[in-house]
Amino acid sequence: MQILLYKAEHKQIWDEFIQNSKNGHFMHLRDYMEYHSDRFADNSILVFEDNNLIAVLPAHKKEKTLYSHQGLTFAGLIIHKSIKTLAVIKIFEALKQYLIDNGFDELIYKAMPYIYHQNPSQEDIYALSKLAANKIHTELSSAIDLKNRIKFSKGKLEGVKKASKNSVTISISEDLEAFCQIMQELLANKYQSKAIHNLDELRLLKNKFPDNIKLFAAFENSIMIAGTIIFETATVAKTQYISSTERGRELGAVDAIMNYLINELYTNKNFFDFGSSRSDDEYGFNESLLAQKEMFGARAIVQEVYSLKP
């Protein structure tokens, strides 16, 4: 096997590989990965066997550590549909040698949640266990199995009814500016934080990936009172952001949006992903935020993080 460091000249073969892999998505395409290239020292790699590209690893480096790319919601090893378990073990053996040859002390590897696999793709976790990698962190996320949905809680159903009674309308929207204003005010006032993406970045990404990044909003008399940005893959619809005004909360606007997306629009997908509820609390998650997701019928999935040393 041959491992090559990604260079701009590889963009076409990288993107073509992602689109024909069994676990790659639009977030792994170079136009998505490079929108924040100023924040990460890219060290993505391509793996060849007999001159055939069989895997890629979106990655960046910091000092003597190689990371599966932290600027992505999820990454990990992206593999060709024909690649089987033994080949993946050999890829990780080659990665260990790559770490030695390039002066890295370790690889921090964030495995992709299984719900994003278009075909079963957990060969990487098995390979890591066989190579004595240490699991250093488990991150909790929440998702709905759309083929076996759990009913909304009584409170969420009441929210949906309240929104309908008050003529709240739900539709796709292009008004990212209005949504970002709602989101920024909510994050600043309630969580003392900022969004990962700013307005210009969201516009850039949405323009590049209009079929994958969509804004759905709730309106009262044509005024946006809540919304969510969805990142859509072949198997999953993921809420990247959810925000509401005070008026939206009074009228159950988010409940109405989620009812539309989960029970009407995305029934053709396999999963609806609410993402992480991480915090510094005792159990590692924000209990009230997690409770909100679980009231929509979401249940736990995990994303495991490993340390692989030479």
N, C-alpha and C positions, 0 to 999 in steps of 0.2 A: 504494500500500500504506500501511496505517496501523499503527503500532506503539503498543501500550498497555502501561503498567506494570501488572503483576498486582496486583489488590486482592482482599480477601476476598469481595467481591460477585461475582467471576468464578469462584469455586470450582466451581460446577455445570458451567459451560460448559467449564472447563479439564478437569475429570475426564471429562466425556463425550467431549471431543476425544481425550484420551489413549486411551480405550478403543476408539476408532474410527480411530486412526492406524495407520500401517504400521510404526512402529518404537517406539511407546511401551509402557511396562510399568507394573506396579503400583508400582514405585519412583518413578514420575513423578507419581503421584496425590498430591493435596495432603495427605491424611492421613499419607502416608509422608514427604513432604518436610518437613513441619512438626514432626516429633517432636523435631528439634534446632534449631528456629528461633531459640533463644537464642544459638546459636553462629555464625549466619550472618545478614548483613543482606540479606534476600531482595530480589532485583531481577529476578524472572522477568518475561518479556514475552510478549505475545500479538500475533500478526501477522494482520491482516485485509486482505482484498482484496474490494472491493465489498461490504463489510459481512459477508463470510463469513470465519470463522476458518479459516486455512489452515496455521498453524504456531504452535508455542509453543517457548520456550527456557527451561528451568529454569536460573535464574542467581542469583548473588548479587554484591554489590559489596564492594570493600575499597579505601578511599581512591579513587584515580582509575582503578581497574581493574575491569572487568566480567568475571566468571568464569562459564563454563558450570559448573553447580553442583558444587563440590568436596565437598559433603556426600553425594553420591550415588556409588554404585559406577561408574556410567556415566551420561552424560546426552547433551548435544548437542541439535541442532535436531530436534524431533519434528514430523513433517509428515503431512498428510492423504494418504490413498491415491491421490487423484486428481492430486496435485501433481507436475509434471514438472520436468526439469532447468532450463529457462529461468526458471521461477518461483522456484526455489531461488536461482539467481544473483541475481535481483532482490531476494529477501529479504535476502541478505547485503549488497547495495548499500544497502538501506534500513537495515540494522544499522550500517553505517559512518556513515551520516548520524545515526542515533540516538546513536552514540558522541559525535559532534561536538556535537549539540544538548544533550546531558546532561553534558558536561564530562569524558568518559572519555578516557584516553590510549590504551587498548587493550582488546581482548577476548581473554581467554585461553580458547581453545575446545578442549574435549576430545571428540574424535570417538568415537561409539559403535562398539564392535567389531561387525563385520558379522554375527557369529553371532547377534546379538540382533535382527536385522532380520526382520520377518515377510514383507516383500517387499524386494527390493534397494533400498538407501537411502543410497548413497554420493554422492549429488548434492552434499552439503555439502562433501566433500573436493575435488570438482572445482571448485566455486564458490570455495572458499578459494584454490585454486591460481591461478585466473583473476584474483582480486583481490589477488594478490601477498602473501598471508599467509605468514609464516615458520613452518616446522615447527620447534618448539623442543625437542621431547622425544618419544621413542618408548618406550612402556612395554610390557614383555614379559608376556604371560599364557600360560596353557597350557590347552588344551581337547582333548577327544576327539570326533571325528566318530562319532556313535553309529550311523550307517548304514554306516560303513566302519572298524570298530574294529581297533586294533592289539592283539595279545595281551599280557596281563600278562607281566612278566618272570618268570624262574624263581623268584626270591626272593619275589615277591608271591604267586605260585601256592602256594609252600610255606607262606606265611603263612595263606592261605585254608584250606589243608588242616589246619594246626595248630589254627586256631580251631575247625574242624569236629570234629577229634579230641578237643578239650577241651570240647565241648558248649557253645561260645559261641553265644548266640542273638542275632539281629538283629531289631529291631522299631522301629516309630515310637513316640515317647515324648513325654509332656507335661512331663517332669521337667526343666525348664530350669535349676532351681537346682542339681541334681546336675551337669549338664553344665557350667554356668558355673564351678562350683568346680574341676572338672577342668581346664577351659580356663585359668582364672586362675593355677592352680599351674604349669601347663606354660609359659605365657607369661612368668611372673615368673622361673622357675628356668632356663629354657633360652634365652629371648630378651630378658630384662630389659625386658619391654614389657607393655602392657595391651591388652585387647580394645577395638575401636572402640565397640561397644555394651556397656552394662552390663546386669545382669539385669533391672532395671525397664524399660529401653528394649526389650529383646528380648521381654519379656512384653507390653508395649504393642503393639509391631509385630505380634507373632504373633496377638494377639487381634483386631487390626484386619484382618489378612490371613492367616487360617487356611488358605486354599487355596494360598497362595504361599510361606509360611514354615513349614518343618517340621523337626523334630529326629528323626534316626535314630540309634539307639544300640545298642551291643553290651553284652551282659550275661553275667556269670558268676554262676550261682546267684542270679539276680535283682539283682545288684549291677552298676551301670553302670561299665564299665571303658574305654569309648571312645564317641565320638559325632561327628556332623557336623550342622551346621545348613545346610539347603538352601534357597536362594532359587529359586523355580520360576517361569519365564515360559512363554509359549506355545511357544517353541522350545528353551529351555535349562534345564537343572538346574545350578545353581551352588553349589559348596561355599563358604559364607560363612565358616565356621569348621570346623576339624577338630582334635580333641584326644583324648588317650589318657592313661590312668594308666600307671605302670611295669608293672603286671600286664597291662594291655591290650597293651602293646608286646611283652611276653613271649609272648603268645598269638596275635599277629597279628590283633588285633581290628579295627584300621582296614582292613587288607587285606580282611577278611571283609565289612565294611560297604560298601567300594567295589565289591567283587565283586557284592554284592546290588544296589546302586544302578545300576551301569553295565551289568551283564550280564543283569539281570532286571527291575528296576522301571522304569527310564527308557528302555527301548528304543524307546518311542514318540516321544521327543524327538529333536531333530536333533543337539544337542551337550551334552556334560557339561563344565562349565567349572570348572577348579581355581583360576582367578584368578591374581593377580600373585605373583611370587616376589621382589619388589624388595628391594634392599639397597644398601649403600654400597660393595660390593665392586668389584673392577676392572671387571667386565662389567655391573654394575648389577643383578645378581640373586644370590640365595643359592644357591650351586651344589648343596649337599646337598638343599635343599628342592625345587629344580627337578628334581633327579635322581629324587626320590621320585615326583613327578607323572609324569615321563616313563616310569617303570617301570610305571605303570598304563596306558600307551599314549597319554598326552597329548602334544601337539605344539604348536608356537608359534603364537600369534596376537598381534597388536599393537594397542595403542591409541595413536593419534597425537594430539599436543597442538600447537595452532597459536596464533600471535599475530597478530591482525588489528588493524591500526592505521588510524585515520581517514585 
